[in-house]
Amino acid sequence: MHLVMVALLGAATSAASAASATPAAAADNRGQRLYASCAGCRGTAGAGSGNSGEILPVLAGQPKDALAASMRAFRTGERPATIMQQLAKGYTDEQIELIAAYLAAQPGPAR
């Protein structure tokens, strides 16, 4: 009986911990998961590609609003691009905001 009580108490504690996770942390996690499909071209955590982001620029640490605006411009065709226009069409405004927040929170390049 004692083991059952300990197990139930542990489960309740885990549920309480999950419920107390900050909304920002949950949003960051969703943004990170959405960004995962971008990493092949953009590098892990927005590091860019090439030497120090020469080929594709570093996105990590850039302002969230600028990143979101850029993605929306790709999506509408206002900012033409071969691949990004098509990819951006697949994201909602909420998803774009989550990706932008994730990238903005990443450490930018060392200076």
N, C-alpha and C positions, 0 to 999 in steps of 0.2 A: 504494500500500500504506500509505503514511504517513497519508493521509486516512482510510482505513478504520480504522486504529488510533485516530486522534483521535476519530472518530465513535463507536467502541465505548467508548472511555474516557469520553466525554461522556455516553453513555447510562447507563453504569455509575454515574457520579457522580450523575446525576439520580435513578436508582433508589435509591441510597443515601440521598440527601437526603429523598426521599419516605418511605423506611422509617424515617428518624430523626425524622420529625415527631412531636411529642408527642401522646400519646393525648388530652390535654386539648384541644389545638388541633383535632384531628379531631372530637371530641365537640362542641366549640363550633360548628364548621362544620355538623355535622348538625343541631344545635339551631337554628342560623340558617336553614337550609333549611326545617326544619319550621315555624318561626315565620313564614316568608314568607307563608303563607296567612292569617295573622292580621293582617298589616300593614294591610289595607284598613280594618279597624275600629279596631285598636289603635295604628296609627301605626308608622312606621319605628322599629325597635329598641325598641319598647315605650314610645314617647313619649306615648301617650295621644291623645285627640282633644278638640277644642274648645280653648279658650284655656287653656294649661297643664294639660291633662288634666281639665278640668271635666266633660265629658260622660262619657268613659270614663277611669278613672284611669291615671296613669303606672305602667307595670310595670317600666320600666328601673331597675336598681339596687335593687329590692326583694329581700328575703331569699329565697334559692332554696327553702328548705323551705316557706315560706309560699306561694310561687307554686305549688309542686307540690301542696301540700295543697288549695289553692283549686281547682285544675284537677280533682283527684280528687273533691272535693266536688261540683263541677258534674257530673262523669261519673256519680256515683252518684245524683244528684238531691237529695242532702243540702243543697246550695245551689241553690235553684231559679233558673232564668233561662230566658228565651225561646229564645235562640240558643245560648248557651254549653253548656247541657245536651246539646244534640244534637251540637255540634262535639266536645266533650270525649269523647264515647263512641267517637269514631274514633281515639283515641290510646291506645297501650299505656303501661304504667307507665314503661318505658324512654324512650319518646318524650316523655312529660310531664317526666321528669327532665332530658332534653336541652334542651327548650324553657325550663324553669325556670332551668337553669344559664346558658343563653345570655342570658336577660333579666337575671338577677342580675349578670352581668358587664358589662352596658351601663351607661354613665354615667347617673346619675339626673339629675333636674332641678337646675339651678343654684339655689342658695339665696342 
